[in-house]
Every structure is written in structure tokens, then in C-alpha cells.
């Protein structure tokens, strides 16, 4: 699987284009850019995947759906999140739930429900490549905020603990900022120290 990152929108959100052959998925199109448009142009976009419903991750979902015919997929618990952010939820072509698997070419993404930053926050795991697209659950050196509507530190802590349970060698691709390694976050992320200690 080929993965490209595009920084889009006013809050510098990471949108990820996943390509297997000529088939593609787009994660968190909170905006667009000439580079993203160019990369998309030769591809068959199959999925528009939303990790959660905050505007900076989802504002262009319906735009790309109209242009490409790709299906918009997110967790149904995110509909109130869109309303709380002053946005109308985009069409939900396929509701995603914990444990769903999405085929993309010869590859597959596993869906994890990781609430806390928002009620329906999702991560998409490419197990073969040990890569997790985690939205705003975990960042390099930080974690997602929980003071927005529907946020919960208790739930986020459980979600982070679940991520910490992944094995060695996992790469974390967050919704903002640089990619990181889960091993790096276990050791150096100050928000995870108590969770790591609790797992020891």
C-alpha cells in the first residue's frame, strides 16, 4: 500500500491518501490542496474515511463524494459531533463499527472504535504494514483533547491503553503533526506514562 500525506485546511490537518494499484481511500479530507487533487486525478477513489466528525477532518468529505462517487464512511455516533461543531453531517453511505474490515485492492484496513476525543472516533489499522491512522486520539508527544462536546478523558485513557497493547514496530499516523512510532510514544509521551505504568 502506498501512503501519501497532505496537510490541508486551516488547522493543518493530515489527510492521507491510501493507494493500492488504481484503487484508493482518502482519510480525513478536512480540506484540499493542488497536490492532493493531482494525486487523486488518476485514481478510483473507493472510500472517504473519517476518523471523527470535527470540521477540520471532514469538511471536504461531501465535496469529494460528489466529484468521485466514493462512499463516505464513519461511525454513526459522530452525527451529534457534526451538529455540535456547527456542521450538517455528510451522507453516511456506510456506518462503521468496531471490528469492520475494509478491502482496498489486495489490502485490508481494520476498524477500531477509540472514543474519548469524540464519541465515535475511529482508527484504521493496516495490520500487514503495522500502520495505524489514529485521527486525534494520539499525537507525537501528546494526545487528543477531551474538552470538546462528547469528549471524555476516561474513555480516551481506555482507547490509548488499547493502542499501547499493539505489538512492536507499529507506526502511528496522527491527524495533526508528524508521524511517530508507538515505541517512541510509550517511552517519551508524558500523557502515556501513567498508562504504561499501569500496564507494567
N, CA and C atoms as an extended XYZ file, in Angstrom:
600
Properties=species:S:1:pos:R:3:atomname:S:1:resname:S:1:resid:I:1 pbc="F F F"
N         0.845       -1.193        0.000 N   UNK     1
C         0.000        0.000        0.000 CA  UNK     1
C         0.884        1.247        0.000 C   UNK     1
N         0.583        2.156       -0.885 N   UNK     2
C         1.281        3.441       -0.934 CA  UNK     2
C         0.489        4.459       -0.133 C   UNK     2
N         1.174        5.189        0.756 N   UNK     3
C         0.518        6.167        1.623 CA  UNK     3
C         1.139        7.529        1.366 C   UNK     3
N         0.279        8.515        1.077 N   UNK     4
C         0.719        9.892        0.915 CA  UNK     4
C        -0.013       10.772        1.927 C   UNK     4
N         0.720       11.714        2.513 N   UNK     5
C         0.135       12.652        3.468 CA  UNK     5
C         0.042       14.027        2.827 C   UNK     5
N        -1.118       14.670        3.028 N   UNK     6
C        -1.339       16.020        2.549 CA  UNK     6
C        -1.844       16.859        3.727 C   UNK     6
N        -1.198       17.980        3.983 N   UNK     7
C        -1.618       18.857        5.072 CA  UNK     7
C        -2.613       19.863        4.504 C   UNK     7
N        -3.836       19.851        5.043 N   UNK     8
C        -4.924       20.622        4.450 CA  UNK     8
C        -5.672       21.407        5.520 C   UNK     8
N        -6.365       22.446        5.082 N   UNK     9
C        -7.291       23.167        5.945 CA  UNK     9
C        -6.625       24.124        6.899 C   UNK     9
N        -7.451       24.914        7.607 N   UNK    10
C        -6.927       25.976        8.477 CA  UNK    10
C        -6.199       25.482        9.704 C   UNK    10
N        -6.450       24.234       10.119 N   UNK    11
C        -5.791       23.691       11.305 CA  UNK    11
C        -4.697       22.677       10.943 C   UNK    11
N        -4.270       22.718        9.684 N   UNK    12
C        -3.138       21.887        9.233 CA  UNK    12
C        -3.381       20.408        9.552 C   UNK    12
N        -4.482       19.921        9.040 N   UNK    13
C        -4.875       18.527        9.261 CA  UNK    13
C        -4.164       17.612        8.278 C   UNK    13
N        -3.793       16.435        8.745 N   UNK    14
C        -3.220       15.420        7.868 CA  UNK    14
C        -4.336       14.648        7.180 C   UNK    14
N        -4.417       14.783        5.865 N   UNK    15
C        -5.276       13.919        5.060 CA  UNK    15
C        -4.376       12.866        4.423 C   UNK    15
N        -4.797       11.623        4.476 N   UNK    16
C        -3.974       10.526        3.968 CA  UNK    16
C        -4.645        9.882        2.763 C   UNK    16
N        -3.867        9.738        1.695 N   UNK    17
C        -4.331        9.038        0.505 CA  UNK    17
C        -3.659        7.672        0.480 C   UNK    17
N        -4.481        6.644        0.508 N   UNK    18
C        -4.009        5.261        0.501 CA  UNK    18
C        -4.290        4.688       -0.873 C   UNK    18
N        -3.258        4.137       -1.495 N   UNK    19
C        -3.391        3.645       -2.869 CA  UNK    19
C        -2.902        2.211       -2.969 C   UNK    19
N        -3.728        1.375       -3.572 N   UNK    20
C        -3.333        0.009       -3.918 CA  UNK    20
C        -3.672       -0.163       -5.393 C   UNK    20
N        -2.666       -0.172       -6.248 N   UNK    21
C        -2.918       -0.161       -7.677 CA  UNK    21
C        -3.608        1.146       -8.062 C   UNK    21
N        -4.753        1.037       -8.725 N   UNK    22
C        -5.503        2.234       -9.121 CA  UNK    22
C        -6.646        2.534       -8.161 C   UNK    22
N        -6.782        1.735       -7.111 N   UNK    23
C        -7.868        1.923       -6.147 CA  UNK    23
C        -7.341        2.685       -4.940 C   UNK    23
N        -8.174        3.579       -4.381 N   UNK    24
C        -7.676        4.451       -3.316 CA  UNK    24
C        -8.736        4.688       -2.253 C   UNK    24
N        -8.254        5.096       -1.085 N   UNK    25
C        -9.089        5.581        0.010 CA  UNK    25
C        -8.493        6.890        0.490 C   UNK    25
N        -9.355        7.787        0.938 N   UNK    26
C        -8.919        9.084        1.443 CA  UNK    26
C        -9.388        9.224        2.882 C   UNK    26
N        -8.450        9.434        3.790 N   UNK    27
C        -8.758        9.562        5.211 CA  UNK    27
C        -8.716       11.034        5.609 C   UNK    27
N        -9.798       11.509        6.210 N   UNK    28
C        -9.896       12.840        6.838 CA  UNK    28
C        -9.644       14.011        5.883 C   UNK    28
N       -10.467       14.148        4.840 N   UNK    29
C       -10.335       15.305        3.957 CA  UNK    29
C       -10.980       16.548        4.565 C   UNK    29
N       -10.265       17.194        5.467 N   UNK    30
C       -10.766       18.417        6.070 CA  UNK    30
C       -10.582       19.631        5.188 C   UNK    30
N        -9.925       19.437        4.067 N   UNK    31
C        -9.680       20.476        3.087 CA  UNK    31
C        -9.090       19.823        1.862 C   UNK    31
N        -8.544       20.638        0.971 N   UNK    32
C        -7.893       20.085       -0.214 CA  UNK    32
C        -6.676       20.928       -0.535 C   UNK    32
N        -5.930       20.484       -1.523 N   UNK    33
C        -4.746       21.202       -1.978 CA  UNK    33
C        -4.504       20.800       -3.421 C   UNK    33
N        -3.760       21.619       -4.180 N   UNK    34
C        -3.442       21.227       -5.557 CA  UNK    34
C        -2.715       19.886       -5.621 C   UNK    34
N        -1.867       19.638       -4.641 N   UNK    35
C        -1.116       18.378       -4.637 CA  UNK    35
C        -2.046       17.184       -4.425 C   UNK    35
N        -3.019       17.326       -3.535 N   UNK    36
C        -3.974       16.248       -3.306 CA  UNK    36
C        -4.840       16.032       -4.539 C   UNK    36
N        -5.312       17.101       -5.136 N   UNK    37
C        -6.142       16.972       -6.335 CA  UNK    37
C        -5.375       16.253       -7.445 C   UNK    37
N        -4.109       16.593       -7.615 N   UNK    38
C        -3.298       15.962       -8.650 CA  UNK    38
C        -3.100       14.481       -8.366 C   UNK    38
N        -2.844       14.147       -7.103 N   UNK    39
C        -2.627       12.737       -6.748 CA  UNK    39
C        -3.891       11.910       -6.938 C   UNK    39
N        -5.037       12.522       -6.706 N   UNK    40
C        -6.309       11.807       -6.841 CA  UNK    40
C        -6.724       11.585       -8.288 C   UNK    40
N        -6.293       12.459       -9.168 N   UNK    41
C        -6.865       12.506      -10.516 CA  UNK    41
C        -6.813       11.189      -11.294 C   UNK    41
N        -5.739       10.381      -11.195 N   UNK    42
C        -5.742        9.143      -11.978 CA  UNK    42
C        -6.365        7.949      -11.261 C   UNK    42
N        -6.840        8.143      -10.048 N   UNK    43
C        -7.233        7.005       -9.211 CA  UNK    43
C        -8.745        6.821       -9.159 C   UNK    43
N        -9.137        5.609       -8.809 N   UNK    44
C       -10.531        5.293       -8.496 CA  UNK    44
C       -10.688        5.384       -6.980 C   UNK    44
N       -11.312        6.463       -6.513 N   UNK    45
C       -11.500        6.640       -5.070 CA  UNK    45
C       -12.684        5.808       -4.622 C   UNK    45
N       -12.407        4.844       -3.765 N   UNK    46
C       -13.467        3.919       -3.303 CA  UNK    46
C       -14.095        4.376       -1.998 C   UNK    46
N       -13.259        4.832       -1.069 N   UNK    47
C       -13.743        5.209        0.260 CA  UNK    47
C       -13.275        6.616        0.634 C   UNK    47
N       -14.121        7.335        1.341 N   UNK    48
C       -13.744        8.528        2.092 CA  UNK    48
C       -13.967        8.175        3.555 C   UNK    48
N       -12.886        8.045        4.301 N   UNK    49
C       -12.935        7.528        5.670 CA  UNK    49
C       -12.713        8.671        6.646 C   UNK    49
N       -13.605        8.806        7.606 N   UNK    50
C       -13.497        9.870        8.596 CA  UNK    50
C       -13.179        9.269        9.954 C   UNK    50
N       -12.074        9.712       10.551 N   UNK    51
C       -11.764        9.237       11.899 CA  UNK    51
C       -12.732        9.821       12.917 C   UNK    51
N       -13.242       11.037       12.640 N   UNK    52
C       -14.241       11.660       13.517 CA  UNK    52
C       -14.846       12.862       12.807 C   UNK    52
N       -15.813       13.507       13.473 N   UNK    53
C       -16.632       14.495       12.813 CA  UNK    53
C       -16.256       15.946       13.007 C   UNK    53
N       -15.081       16.246       13.504 N   UNK    54
C       -14.684       17.647       13.633 CA  UNK    54
C       -14.410       18.237       12.257 C   UNK    54
N       -14.763       19.504       12.088 N   UNK    55
C       -14.763       20.113       10.763 CA  UNK    55
C       -13.412       20.023       10.074 C   UNK    55
N       -12.328       20.112       10.837 N   UNK    56
C       -11.011       20.131       10.220 CA  UNK    56
C       -10.605       18.775        9.651 C   UNK    56
N       -11.397       17.755        9.928 N   UNK    57
C       -11.150       16.422        9.374 CA  UNK    57
C       -12.180       16.006        8.341 C   UNK    57
N       -13.276       16.730        8.253 N   UNK    58
C       -14.404       16.217        7.469 CA  UNK    58
C       -15.028       17.200        6.490 C   UNK    58
N       -14.591       18.451        6.480 N   UNK    59
C       -15.314       19.464        5.716 CA  UNK    59
C       -15.380       19.188        4.216 C   UNK    59
N       -14.420       18.471        3.656 N   UNK    60
C       -14.440       18.221        2.215 CA  UNK    60
C       -14.935       16.819        1.864 C   UNK    60
N       -15.457       16.098        2.832 N   UNK    61
C       -15.936       14.739        2.551 CA  UNK    61
C       -17.026       14.747        1.484 C   UNK    61
N       -17.999       15.619        1.644 N   UNK    62
C       -19.101       15.646        0.689 CA  UNK    62
C       -18.656       16.182       -0.663 C   UNK    62
N       -17.689       17.087       -0.673 N   UNK    63
C       -17.150       17.604       -1.938 CA  UNK    63
C       -16.515       16.470       -2.742 C   UNK    63
N       -15.668       15.689       -2.100 N   UNK    64
C       -15.013       14.585       -2.804 CA  UNK    64
C       -16.012       13.487       -3.167 C   UNK    64
N       -17.013       13.293       -2.335 N   UNK    65
C       -18.063       12.315       -2.670 CA  UNK    65
C       -18.775       12.721       -3.950 C   UNK    65
N       -19.128       13.999       -4.064 N   UNK    66
C       -19.828       14.474       -5.254 CA  UNK    66
C       -18.960       14.357       -6.505 C   UNK    66
N       -17.676       14.599       -6.354 N   UNK    67
C       -16.770       14.567       -7.506 CA  UNK    67
C       -16.467       13.165       -7.977 C   UNK    67
N       -16.348       12.240       -7.029 N   UNK    68
C       -15.797       10.923       -7.359 CA  UNK    68
C       -16.789        9.773       -7.245 C   UNK    68
N       -17.881        9.984       -6.532 N   UNK    69
C       -18.802        8.887       -6.270 CA  UNK    69
C       -18.350        7.958       -5.171 C   UNK    69
N       -17.257        8.296       -4.482 N   UNK    70
C       -16.760        7.453       -3.392 CA  UNK    70
C       -17.738        7.466       -2.220 C   UNK    70
N       -17.777        6.369       -1.492 N   UNK    71
C       -18.654        6.252       -0.324 CA  UNK    71
C       -18.016        6.927        0.885 C   UNK    71
N       -18.836        7.627        1.661 N   UNK    72
C       -18.382        8.253        2.906 CA  UNK    72
C       -18.685        7.297        4.058 C   UNK    72
N       -17.665        6.996        4.849 N   UNK    73
C       -17.789        6.040        5.939 CA  UNK    73
C       -17.319        6.677        7.236 C   UNK    73
N       -18.127        6.557        8.283 N   UNK    74
C       -17.720        6.986        9.616 CA  UNK    74
C       -18.618        6.302       10.633 C   UNK    74
N       -18.321        6.530       11.914 N   UNK    75
C       -19.102        5.903       12.974 CA  UNK    75
C       -20.400        6.676       13.183 C   UNK    75
N       -21.532        6.005       13.307 N   UNK    76
C       -22.803        6.734       13.449 CA  UNK    76
C       -22.878        7.607       14.696 C   UNK    76
N       -22.098        7.287       15.734 N   UNK    77
C       -22.095        8.125       16.931 CA  UNK    77
C       -21.485        9.501       16.694 C   UNK    77
N       -20.912        9.710       15.522 N   UNK    78
C       -20.329       11.013       15.213 CA  UNK    78
C       -21.344       12.025       14.686 C   UNK    78
N       -22.539       11.592       14.373 N   UNK    79
C       -23.518       12.566       13.866 CA  UNK    79
C       -23.735       13.729       14.832 C   UNK    79
N       -23.899       13.496       16.142 N   UNK    80
C       -24.015       14.639       17.062 CA  UNK    80
C       -22.765       15.517       17.103 C   UNK    80
N       -21.602       14.935       16.824 N   UNK    81
C       -20.364       15.715       16.807 CA  UNK    81
C       -20.402       16.750       15.692 C   UNK    81
N       -20.878       16.339       14.521 N   UNK    82
C       -21.006       17.298       13.418 CA  UNK    82
C       -21.916       18.453       13.825 C   UNK    82
N       -23.081       18.139       14.392 N   UNK    83
C       -24.030       19.185       14.793 CA  UNK    83
C       -23.402       20.101       15.834 C   UNK    83
N       -22.660       19.507       16.793 N   UNK    84
C       -22.052       20.306       17.861 CA  UNK    84
C       -20.999       21.266       17.319 C   UNK    84
N       -20.396       20.918       16.180 N   UNK    85
C       -19.392       21.778       15.558 CA  UNK    85
C       -20.002       22.723       14.530 C   UNK    85
N       -21.331       22.777       14.485 N   UNK    86
C       -21.998       23.684       13.564 CA  UNK    86
C       -22.029       23.207       12.130 C   UNK    86
N       -21.912       21.901       11.926 N   UNK    87
C       -21.904       21.334       10.579 CA  UNK    87
C       -23.032       20.326       10.429 C   UNK    87
N       -23.561       20.222        9.228 N   UNK    88
C       -24.507       19.156        8.911 CA  UNK    88
C       -23.718       17.887        8.616 C   UNK    88
N       -24.072       16.753        9.212 N   UNK    89
C       -23.316       15.524        8.926 CA  UNK    89
C       -23.348       15.198        7.437 C   UNK    89
N       -22.231       14.791        6.868 N   UNK    90
C       -22.261       14.366        5.468 CA  UNK    90
C       -23.040       13.071        5.330 C   UNK    90
N       -23.476       12.741        4.122 N   UNK    91
C       -24.181       11.463        3.927 CA  UNK    91
C       -23.342       10.309        4.469 C   UNK    91
N       -23.993        9.421        5.187 N   UNK    92
C       -23.312        8.245        5.738 CA  UNK    92
C       -23.646        7.060        4.842 C   UNK    92
N       -22.757        6.793        3.905 N   UNK    93
C       -23.006        5.717        2.944 CA  UNK    93
C       -22.804        4.345        3.551 C   UNK    93
N       -21.923        4.265        4.529 N   UNK    94
C       -21.710        3.002        5.249 CA  UNK    94
C       -21.304        3.327        6.674 C   UNK    94
N       -22.097        2.870        7.638 N   UNK    95
C       -21.766        3.069        9.054 CA  UNK    95
C       -20.665        2.098        9.448 C   UNK    95
N       -19.662        2.616       10.097 N   UNK    96
C       -18.545        1.787       10.542 CA  UNK    96
C       -18.692        1.440       12.012 C   UNK    96
N       -18.311        0.226       12.348 N   UNK    97
C       -18.369       -0.266       13.719 CA  UNK    97
C       -17.057       -0.959       14.059 C   UNK    97
N       -16.844       -1.137       15.337 N   UNK    98
C       -15.693       -1.878       15.829 CA  UNK    98
C       -15.553       -3.218       15.120 C   UNK    98
N       -14.350       -3.496       14.614 N   UNK    99
C       -14.063       -4.789       14.015 CA  UNK    99
C       -14.369       -4.907       12.540 C   UNK    99
N       -14.952       -3.880       11.933 N   UNK   100
C       -15.185       -3.932       10.490 CA  UNK   100
C       -13.861       -4.034        9.749 C   UNK   100
N       -13.905       -4.665        8.595 N   UNK   101
C       -12.724       -4.767        7.739 CA  UNK   101
C       -13.076       -4.235        6.358 C   UNK   101
N       -12.210       -3.383        5.850 N   UNK   102
C       -12.437       -2.729        4.567 CA  UNK   102
C       -11.394       -3.195        3.578 C   UNK   102
N       -11.849       -3.777        2.478 N   UNK   103
C       -10.930       -4.234        1.445 CA  UNK   103
C       -10.539       -3.066        0.554 C   UNK   103
N        -9.259       -2.981        0.243 N   UNK   104
C        -8.748       -1.970       -0.674 CA  UNK   104
C        -7.708       -2.643       -1.553 C   UNK   104
N        -8.089       -2.892       -2.795 N   UNK   105
C        -7.217       -3.687       -3.646 CA  UNK   105
C        -6.978       -5.028       -3.000 C   UNK   105
N        -5.726       -5.410       -2.890 N   UNK   106
C        -5.400       -6.654       -2.203 CA  UNK   106
C        -5.068       -6.466       -0.744 C   UNK   106
N        -5.312       -5.273       -0.214 N   UNK   107
C        -5.003       -4.968        1.177 CA  UNK   107
C        -6.298       -4.843        1.980 C   UNK   107
N        -6.148       -4.612        3.285 N   UNK   108
C        -7.314       -4.549        4.168 CA  UNK   108
C        -7.032       -3.602        5.331 C   UNK   108
N        -8.056       -2.854        5.710 N   UNK   109
C        -7.995       -1.983        6.882 CA  UNK   109
C        -8.940       -2.516        7.939 C   UNK   109
N        -8.468       -2.573        9.174 N   UNK   110
C        -9.276       -2.975       10.314 CA  UNK   110
C        -9.736       -1.722       11.052 C   UNK   110
N       -11.018       -1.683       11.400 N   UNK   111
C       -11.602       -0.527       12.080 CA  UNK   111
C       -11.604       -0.764       13.586 C   UNK   111
N       -11.034        0.185       14.316 N   UNK   112
C       -11.120        0.200       15.782 CA  UNK   112
C       -11.928        1.408       16.223 C   UNK   112
N       -12.836        1.202       17.139 N   UNK   113
C       -13.592        2.298       17.756 CA  UNK   113
C       -12.817        2.746       18.992 C   UNK   113
N       -12.337        3.997       18.965 N   UNK   114
C       -11.494        4.521       20.043 CA  UNK   114
C       -12.078        5.836       20.555 C   UNK   114
N       -13.152        5.784       21.321 N   UNK   115
C       -13.791        7.023       21.789 CA  UNK   115
C       -12.932        7.748       22.824 C   UNK   115
N       -13.291        8.996       23.060 N   UNK   116
C       -12.605        9.810       24.054 CA  UNK   116
C       -12.405       11.222       23.551 C   UNK   116
N       -11.766       11.360       22.403 N   UNK   117
C       -11.683       12.680       21.767 CA  UNK   117
C       -13.069       13.088       21.281 C   UNK   117
N       -13.802       12.123       20.785 N   UNK   118
C       -15.212       12.277       20.420 CA  UNK   118
C       -15.853       10.898       20.539 C   UNK   118
N       -17.192       10.827       20.603 N   UNK   119
C       -17.831        9.534       20.888 CA  UNK   119
C       -17.587        8.456       19.842 C   UNK   119
N       -17.481        8.859       18.578 N   UNK   120
C       -17.335        7.870       17.517 CA  UNK   120
C       -15.974        7.868       16.863 C   UNK   120
N       -14.947        8.322       17.566 N   UNK   121
C       -13.599        8.353       16.982 CA  UNK   121
C       -13.167        6.943       16.573 C   UNK   121
N       -12.550        6.879       15.403 N   UNK   122
C       -12.090        5.612       14.857 CA  UNK   122
C       -10.606        5.663       14.548 C   UNK   122
N        -9.999        4.500       14.537 N   UNK   123
C        -8.672        4.315       13.958 CA  UNK   123
C        -8.788        3.270       12.860 C   UNK   123
N        -7.953        3.419       11.860 N   UNK   124
C        -7.902        2.464       10.755 CA  UNK   124
C        -6.518        1.816       10.779 C   UNK   124
N        -6.491        0.507       10.963 N   UNK   125
C        -5.239       -0.224       11.124 CA  UNK   125
C        -4.934       -1.034        9.867 C   UNK   125
N        -3.793       -0.759        9.271 N   UNK   126
C        -3.259       -1.602        8.205 CA  UNK   126
C        -2.304       -2.574        8.880 C   UNK   126
N        -2.840       -3.741        9.208 N   UNK   127
C        -2.089       -4.687       10.031 CA  UNK   127
C        -0.849       -5.209        9.317 C   UNK   127
N        -0.975       -5.470        8.038 N   UNK   128
C         0.160       -6.004        7.278 CA  UNK   128
C         1.338       -5.041        7.317 C   UNK   128
N         1.047       -3.748        7.281 N   UNK   129
C         2.096       -2.741        7.294 CA  UNK   129
C         2.369       -2.156        8.665 C   UNK   129
N         1.702       -2.687        9.696 N   UNK   130
C         1.862       -2.192       11.072 CA  UNK   130
C         1.758       -0.668       11.129 C   UNK   130
N         0.673       -0.161       10.551 N   UNK   131
C         0.435        1.270       10.480 CA  UNK   131
C        -0.965        1.562       10.971 C   UNK   131
N        -1.098        2.543       11.875 N   UNK   132
C        -2.394        2.921       12.437 CA  UNK   132
C        -2.662        4.398       12.146 C   UNK   132
N        -3.786        4.655       11.490 N   UNK   133
C        -4.262        6.016       11.258 CA  UNK   133
C        -5.216        6.341       12.406 C   UNK   133
N        -4.809        7.221       13.306 N   UNK   134
C        -5.491        7.339       14.595 CA  UNK   134
C        -6.260        8.642       14.787 C   UNK   134
N        -6.343        9.484       13.754 N   UNK   135
C        -7.065       10.733       13.933 CA  UNK   135
C        -6.468       11.566       15.056 C   UNK   135
N        -7.335       12.058       15.940 N   UNK   136
C        -6.872       12.910       17.044 CA  UNK   136
C        -6.839       12.174       18.380 C   UNK   136
N        -6.677       10.861       18.343 N   UNK   137
C        -6.560       10.091       19.583 CA  UNK   137
C        -5.157       10.247       20.177 C   UNK   137
N        -4.145       10.136       19.334 N   UNK   138
C        -2.755       10.150       19.786 CA  UNK   138
C        -1.924       10.937       18.798 C   UNK   138
N        -1.015       11.775       19.329 N   UNK   139
C        -0.080       12.546       18.521 CA  UNK   139
C         1.343       12.249       18.983 C   UNK   139
N         2.298       12.707       18.198 N   UNK   140
C         3.688       12.652       18.630 CA  UNK   140
C         3.852       13.568       19.842 C   UNK   140
N         4.054       12.979       21.010 N   UNK   141
C         4.277       13.741       22.220 CA  UNK   141
C         3.038       14.252       22.918 C   UNK   141
N         1.869       13.910       22.425 N   UNK   142
C         0.640       14.424       23.033 CA  UNK   142
C        -0.508       13.464       22.753 C   UNK   142
N        -1.697       13.854       23.221 N   UNK   143
C        -2.906       13.066       22.986 CA  UNK   143
C        -4.037       14.031       22.644 C   UNK   143
N        -5.159       13.470       22.209 N   UNK   144
C        -6.290       14.287       21.819 CA  UNK   144
C        -6.924       15.010       23.000 C   UNK   144
N        -7.454       16.195       22.716 N   UNK   145
C        -8.137       16.951       23.760 CA  UNK   145
C        -9.503       16.325       24.040 C   UNK   145
N        -9.982       16.539       25.246 N   UNK   146
C       -11.262       15.941       25.656 CA  UNK   146
C       -12.257       16.986       26.144 C   UNK   146
N       -11.974       18.264       25.898 N   UNK   147
C       -12.840       19.329       26.400 CA  UNK   147
C       -13.868       19.791       25.380 C   UNK   147
N       -13.936       19.144       24.222 N   UNK   148
C       -14.954       19.460       23.234 CA  UNK   148
C       -16.185       18.597       23.483 C   UNK   148
N       -17.343       18.972       22.920 N   UNK   149
C       -18.572       18.194       23.164 CA  UNK   149
C       -18.387       16.710       22.850 C   UNK   149
N       -18.785       15.882       23.813 N   UNK   150
C       -18.673       14.437       23.635 CA  UNK   150
C       -17.324       13.860       24.038 C   UNK   150
N       -16.389       14.714       24.461 N   UNK   151
C       -15.082       14.214       24.864 CA  UNK   151
C       -15.104       13.630       26.268 C   UNK   151
N       -14.190       12.703       26.522 N   UNK   152
C       -14.109       12.049       27.828 CA  UNK   152
C       -12.693       11.553       28.057 C   UNK   152
N       -12.038       12.051       29.115 N   UNK   153
C       -10.698       11.578       29.418 CA  UNK   153
C       -10.702       10.110       29.808 C   UNK   153
N       -11.735        9.671       30.525 N   UNK   154
C       -11.811        8.265       30.920 CA  UNK   154
C       -11.855        7.361       29.690 C   UNK   154
N       -12.684        7.732       28.723 N   UNK   155
C       -12.769        6.922       27.506 CA  UNK   155
C       -11.482        7.010       26.697 C   UNK   155
N       -10.912        8.203       26.615 N   UNK   156
C        -9.669        8.349       25.868 CA  UNK   156
C        -8.558        7.516       26.505 C   UNK   156
N        -8.509        7.482       27.824 N   UNK   157
C        -7.496        6.672       28.503 CA  UNK   157
C        -7.629        5.202       28.131 C   UNK   157
N        -8.853        4.716       28.075 N   UNK   158
C        -9.061        3.319       27.677 CA  UNK   158
C        -8.634        3.104       26.228 C   UNK   158
N        -8.939        4.072       25.371 N   UNK   159
C        -8.553        3.947       23.967 CA  UNK   159
C        -7.037        3.967       23.807 C   UNK   159
N        -6.370        4.836       24.546 N   UNK   160
C        -4.914        4.895       24.484 CA  UNK   160
C        -4.289        3.602       25.014 C   UNK   160
N        -4.860        3.072       26.079 N   UNK   161
C        -4.360        1.807       26.614 CA  UNK   161
C        -4.481        0.695       25.582 C   UNK   161
N        -5.551        0.738       24.825 N   UNK   162
C        -5.728       -0.277       23.780 CA  UNK   162
C        -4.649       -0.133       22.700 C   UNK   162
N        -4.380        1.096       22.290 N   UNK   163
C        -3.310        1.310       21.316 CA  UNK   163
C        -1.975        0.839       21.858 C   UNK   163
N        -1.739        1.094       23.135 N   UNK   164
C        -0.474        0.671       23.741 CA  UNK   164
C        -0.312       -0.843       23.722 C   UNK   164
N        -1.420       -1.556       23.602 N   UNK   165
C        -1.357       -3.005       23.564 CA  UNK   165
C        -0.916       -3.580       22.231 C   UNK   165
N        -0.805       -2.732       21.207 N   UNK   166
C        -0.292       -3.224       19.931 CA  UNK   166
C         1.154       -3.670       20.102 C   UNK   166
N         1.574       -4.584       19.290 N   UNK   167
C         2.920       -5.124       19.396 CA  UNK   167
C         3.984       -4.147       18.929 C   UNK   167
N         5.199       -4.632       18.843 N   UNK   168
C         6.329       -3.790       18.450 CA  UNK   168
C         6.255       -3.446       16.964 C   UNK   168
N         6.860       -2.313       16.640 N   UNK   169
C         7.034       -1.954       15.240 CA  UNK   169
C         5.908       -1.181       14.602 C   UNK   169
N         4.941       -0.732       15.408 N   UNK   170
C         3.796       -0.030       14.829 CA  UNK   170
C         4.112        1.446       14.606 C   UNK   170
N         3.725        1.930       13.428 N   UNK   171
C         3.839        3.341       13.071 CA  UNK   171
C         2.491        4.019       13.304 C   UNK   171
N         2.519        5.200       13.900 N   UNK   172
C         1.315        5.968       14.189 CA  UNK   172
C         1.257        7.165       13.245 C   UNK   172
N         0.161        7.258       12.489 N   UNK   173
C        -0.063        8.394       11.600 CA  UNK   173
C        -1.227        9.200       12.166 C   UNK   173
N        -0.925       10.318       12.823 N   UNK   174
C        -1.953       11.085       13.532 CA  UNK   174
C        -2.666       12.094       12.635 C   UNK   174
N        -3.698       12.702       13.204 N   UNK   175
C        -4.483       13.684       12.471 CA  UNK   175
C        -3.804       15.023       12.316 C   UNK   175
N        -2.807       15.296       13.121 N   UNK   176
C        -2.023       16.528       13.023 CA  UNK   176
C        -0.582       16.203       13.377 C   UNK   176
N         0.343       16.922       12.761 N   UNK   177
C         1.739       16.776       13.124 CA  UNK   177
C         2.410       15.569       12.487 C   UNK   177
N         3.646       15.310       12.901 N   UNK   178
C         4.438       14.274       12.240 CA  UNK   178
C         4.021       12.864       12.643 C   UNK   178
N         4.389       11.925       11.781 N   UNK   179
C         4.240       10.510       12.126 CA  UNK   179
C         5.162       10.182       13.290 C   UNK   179
N         4.820        9.103       13.989 N   UNK   180
C         5.650        8.680       15.113 CA  UNK   180
C         5.600        7.162       15.218 C   UNK   180
N         6.419        6.639       16.091 N   UNK   181
C         6.430        5.198       16.364 CA  UNK   181
C         5.781        4.966       17.723 C   UNK   181
N         4.980        3.924       17.822 N   UNK   182
C         4.317        3.637       19.084 CA  UNK   182
C         5.340        3.402       20.191 C   UNK   182
N         6.464        2.774       19.868 N   UNK   183
C         7.506        2.546       20.879 CA  UNK   183
C         8.050        3.867       21.410 C   UNK   183
N         8.165        4.854       20.529 N   UNK   184
C         8.627        6.180       20.935 CA  UNK   184
C         7.639        6.831       21.892 C   UNK   184
N         6.351        6.688       21.597 N   UNK   185
C         5.332        7.287       22.459 CA  UNK   185
C         5.257        6.575       23.805 C   UNK   185
N         5.401        5.276       23.806 N   UNK   186
C         5.420        4.537       25.075 CA  UNK   186
C         6.497        5.088       26.008 C   UNK   186
N         7.632        5.427       25.431 N   UNK   187
C         8.787        5.814       26.241 CA  UNK   187
C         8.794        7.290       26.602 C   UNK   187
N         8.324        8.145       25.685 N   UNK   188
C         8.565        9.577       25.854 CA  UNK   188
C         7.311       10.440       25.965 C   UNK   188
N         6.145        9.929       25.584 N   UNK   189
C         4.934       10.757       25.628 CA  UNK   189
C         4.494       10.925       27.078 C   UNK   189
N         4.514       12.169       27.609 N   UNK   190
C         4.210       12.345       29.040 CA  UNK   190
C         2.789       11.951       29.408 C   UNK   190
N         1.867       12.005       28.455 N   UNK   191
C         0.477       11.657       28.735 CA  UNK   191
C         0.270       10.149       28.852 C   UNK   191
N         1.235        9.385       28.377 N   UNK   192
C         1.091        7.928       28.399 CA  UNK   192
C         1.836        7.259       29.544 C   UNK   192
N         2.609        8.027       30.301 N   UNK   193
C         3.451        7.410       31.336 CA  UNK   193
C         2.625        6.644       32.365 C   UNK   193
N         1.548        7.275       32.827 N   UNK   194
C         0.716        6.599       33.832 CA  UNK   194
C         0.062        5.354       33.248 C   UNK   194
N        -0.354        5.445       31.985 N   UNK   195
C        -0.977        4.283       31.348 CA  UNK   195
C         0.029        3.152       31.178 C   UNK   195
N         1.229        3.513       30.763 N   UNK   196
C         2.276        2.495       30.601 CA  UNK   196
C         2.594        1.858       31.946 C   UNK   196
N         2.700        2.693       32.986 N   UNK   197
C         2.973        2.167       34.330 CA  UNK   197
C         1.869        1.226       34.780 C   UNK   197
N         0.633        1.576       34.443 N   UNK   198
C        -0.482        0.724       34.824 CA  UNK   198
C        -0.485       -0.616       34.123 C   UNK   198
N         0.142       -0.650       32.920 N   UNK   199
C         0.216       -1.912       32.184 CA  UNK   199
C         1.385       -2.768       32.630 C   UNK   199
N         2.346       -2.148       33.308 N   UNK   200
C         3.567       -2.879       33.681 CA  UNK   200
C         3.279       -3.929       34.734 C   UNK   200
